[in-house]
Amino acid sequence: MNKDDNVLLLVGSPKGSSSSSTSLGNYLTLRLEEFGLSIEKEYIYKLRKK
């Protein structure tokens, strides 16, 4: 993998940061960061409200 690779985690749960989706996503992104990937997280529920 290139050092320029990026990952976007989209969390769709309206529970936001307290959801199981976020918990699983956080675990996954921590593992991916070990490979030097850049991580960004967005909550779809919050984006829809804008």
Beta strands, then each sheet from edge to edge (+ up, - down):
strand 1: 6-11
strand 2: 38-43
sheet 1: 1+ 2+
end
